[in-house]
Amino acid sequence: MATSTLIQYLETEQKDGFGATVAVGADSMNRRQVETFIAAAAITLGQTVSLDASQTADGDKAIKVKPSDSGDTDLVCPVGVALAAAAIGEKVEVCVRGVCKAGAAAHAKGDVLTVTGTAGVLDTTAAATSPAVAISLDGATPIATVFVRGAF
């Protein structure tokens, strides 16, 4: 994968050009790893996405993603959560590890979340063989703050 995990920026503030202290923000590298994929279907912000195993070429299977769906055997290899919306053929940044916002059904803080039969939505109620995608950090619905468990 292209993202480096060697350098982690841990500061929450910095000095600007005039010497004043300014907040860096909570999203400044907060140990989030992001990869770029190509949307093989329309994707909305916060959807969990999976590699698209229906692609003919193996290279396309590794770079094209669609919203995850446990009812579709071509979409059960989740790679992370989309950080932006994308139309078919567009690039989409995906959080493959770290903190982000994700679509989620009713659950509690600390629950391990996985793909469901609802495209791109995480839930706790899934088969025992379903991959653990994320851990809920707040228990909120329909958009939860989650920690995506890195699959790479």
Buried (B, 14 or more C-beta within 10 A) or exposed (E): EEEEEEEEEEEEEEEEEEEEEEEBEEEBBBEBBBBEBBBBBBBEBBBBBBBBBBBEEEEBBBBBBBBBBBEBEBBBBBBBBBBBBBEEEEEBBBBBBBBBBBBBBEBEEEBBBBBBEBBBBBBBEBEEEBBEBBBBBBBBBEEBBBBBBBBE
